[in-house]
Amino acid sequence: MVWRLCAAKYAATTHTGEGARLYGGRWSPPGIALVYTSESRALAAMEILVHVDLPDRLFLNRWAIVPAEIPGDLIERPQRVPPSWRDMPPSIATREFGAGWAREQRSAVLRVPSAVVFGEFNYLLNPAHPDFRQVGIGRPEPFIFNPRLH
């Protein structure tokens, strides 16, 4: 099970990869539709927290968390990633690593290390891959950040 945390208004379309296509991410440049998910709800929340510039945005937005069930044989687990994978801003090598995987369509899902919580993993889903339809997208559920984060 993986988790995608997003603004509630995007919950119905969160697994299209449109956000990454428009803006890119650590593991992909703009132009490539990927869905960034996390191995736990807590990691998904941490990934949001590091990108929010104003804490009030956590409480002004409505949030949703969407689970997805991934068959294990759809996941590529690379032995190595670029040495610069934790760089900030994300390195070109890291973005090209994910872009190459997506373009080659080696698998529907790529397991990558989280730059936010060392030792945990995020999962990139490629909606353009033919096996993506085997990913079971669950129902969005409301997610509320703890007010102590304010």
N, C-alpha and C positions, 0 to 999 in steps of 0.2 A: 504494500500500500504506500502510495506517495500522496503528497498534499500540495495544493496550489492555493495560496492566499492572495486575494485580489479585492479591489473595490467591488462592492456588491453589484453596481451597475454593469460590470463586465462579467459577472458570474456565468451567464448563459453562453458567452463566446470565449471564455478564458482558455479553452484548449485549441484555439485556432492558431496560436503563435503570432498573432497580429502585432502585439506590443513589441516583441523581439524583432519582428520584421521591420517595424518602423524605427526603432531606437537602438537595436542591438543589445548586447549584454556581455557579461564577462567571457562567455564561450562562443559568441557569434557577433559578427558585424551586422549593421543594418542591411536589410535586403533578404535575410533568411528567416523564415517563420519557424520558430522553435518555442516549445512550452517549457518553461523553467518550473520544476517542482522540487520538493524537498522530502527527505525520508521521514520527517516527523512534523507535527503541527508546530512544535516549539522552534525547530529550525526554520520553517516557513515564516514564523513571526519574526525571528531574528533577521532574516533576509530582508524583510520589509523595514524593520527598525533602522538598519544601517543606511537605508536609502531615503528616509523621511527627513527633510531639512528642518521642519518645524513640528515639534511634538503635538501641537494642536491638531494637525492633520490626521493624527491617529484617531481623534475623537470627533472630528467634524465629518469624516467619511463613514459610511456604513461599509462593513467588510464582510466577505464571505470566504469560507474555506471549502474547497472542492476535493474530495478524495478521488484517487484513480487506482485501479487494480491492474498491475502489469504482470503478464505471464513471464516467468523467469527467463525463458529462452529468447525473449525479445531484447534483453539487456546486454549491451556490450560493456565490459569492465576493462578499460585499458590498463595495461601494466605500467605505462609511463604517460605522463602529461608534460607539457612544456615546463621547464624549471621556473619560468616567470609567471606561473599560474596564479600566484597570490599578489602580484604587483597591482598597485593602484596608481593611476587608472589601469584597467586591464590591458595587458600587452597585446600587440598585434599577433604574436605567435600563439597566444592562448585563443584569441578569436579565430584565427585561421585553423587551429586544431579542431574546434567545434564545427567550423564551416566546412572543412574537408570531410569530416564524418557525415554531415548532413548531405552534402552534394553527392558523395559516393553511395549514400543510402545503405551503409553496411549493416545497420540495425535500426529498429524503430525507436530505441531508447539508449542513451549513453549515460553511464554513471560517472560523475565527476566529483572531485573533492570540493567541499564548501570552503570558500575563502573567509567566511565569517566565523565558523566554528570548526577549528582544526579537528580532524578525525571523524567528521560527519560528512554526509554526501548529499548532493543534489542529483536529480535525474532530468536530463534533457529529453523531451519527447519530440519526435519529428512527425508532424501531422501529414507531411507529403509522402511518408514511407507507406508502402502497401500494407504492412502489418500493423500500422497504427490503429486500424479498426478493431484489432483484438484487445486494445486497451479499454478497460471498463471504466468509463467516466461516471462517477457517482453524483448524487444530488448535492447542490450547494447548501451549506449550513451557515447560519449567522456566526460571525466571529467578533468578539468584543475584546479590545485590548484593556488590560487592567488599568484603572485610573491612576494607580501609583506611578505609572510610567510618565505621567504628565509632569 
